[in-house]
Amino acid sequence: MLVLYDNYCPKCTRFASWIRRWDWLRWVELKPLRDTSITDPCFDLSLAQKQLASLVGKWRYGYDTLCRIALRLPILWLFLPLFFLGKVTGVGDYLYKQIAIRRTVLHCDARHCKV
């Protein structure tokens, strides 16, 4: 599974490093969104800049990507019923979007950082 995370977002970068640490089976391939060029016509770059994006046959974004990650990390298997409940009720997607809206995006070059 390919997951694109926003490497201009400190929270997203920490989350990606957490996934790398706990992905013992190497079922999740993480790539930084801003350093990767995707030429797939089904890929929505503007949505991927706002939410996590994943590819397993079809592009998924946001909470769907979190659910896909939870299926692939054994440490999260205990929480799969909560992920399923969040998906069915829509609460998971709502909470994910609230967190995604409030995240900080920094773009740093050699001289300065822009928020």
Disulfide bonds with the S-S distance in Angstrom:
Cys108-Cys113 1.93
